[in-house]
Amino acid sequence: MTQTRITTIGGSAAVLISTEILEQMGVQIGDAVDVAVVDNTLVVRRVDEDDKPERTLEEIIDEIFERRADAYRRLAEGAE
């Protein structure tokens, strides 16, 4: 078990999750997860593809561009 602290980001409370734990869960930054409290325990569960709501092509493209914005910006600026 890994220990971490509750912190704040903006006006919300946040628990930072290591990359190693994200990999073990099979999720990455930007993925949807289910969050629940069971017997005073915070449970974070990956949303499986079958459980995910259908997204439009526009939403998928927007997400890809958002995730890769830095790479696209560097490509547009050209090689130095």
N, C-alpha and C positions, 0 to 999 in steps of 0.2 A: 504494500500500500504506500502511496506517495502522499506526503503532507504538503499542503499549500495554505495560503491565507486568503481571506475575503478582502477585496480591495474595491476601490470605486473607479468607475470610468464614466465621466460626465456626471449625471445625477443618479446613476444606477450602481448597484452592487455587482461585483464580478468575481468569478473564480477562474484563475488562469489555469489552463490545461496544457500540459507539455505535449510537444510533437509526438513523443513516444506513445503517450496514452491515446492521442488521436489516431495514430497508426494502428494501435491495438484494437480500437473501436471500429476501424475501417471508415473513418470520416476525415474530412479536411476542412480547412477554414472556408466558410461560406455554405457548408452543407446544413440541411435542416436536421434538428434532433428533437426528440420528445424529452421534456423535463417534467419530473414528478417528485413528490415527497411521499415516501412509504416508510412508516414507522420511524419518523425523524431522520430518515436517510434520503439524501438527494440522489435521485436516479436520473442519469442522462443516457438515453437510448438512441441508437442510430435509427433513422427512418428508412426502412427498406424501400426499394424501388416500387414494389407493389402497393405500398402504403402512401407514397408521395402523391399529392394532387397533380393532375396533368397541368403542364405549363405550355404556354404558347411558344411558337418559334421565336417570336420577338423577345419574350422573357429570357429564353435560353441564350439568344445572341447577345442581349444586353449583359447578361451575367458573364459570358465569355469575354466580352470587351472590357468589362469592369475588372475582372481578374487579371487580364493581360495588358491593362492600360499602359504600364511602364514600358513593357516590351514594344508595344505599338508606337509609343511616343519616340523611343530610341530609334526604331526603324525609320520613322518619318523624318527624323533629324539627319539621318545618314551617317555613314562612317566618318570617323575623324582621322 
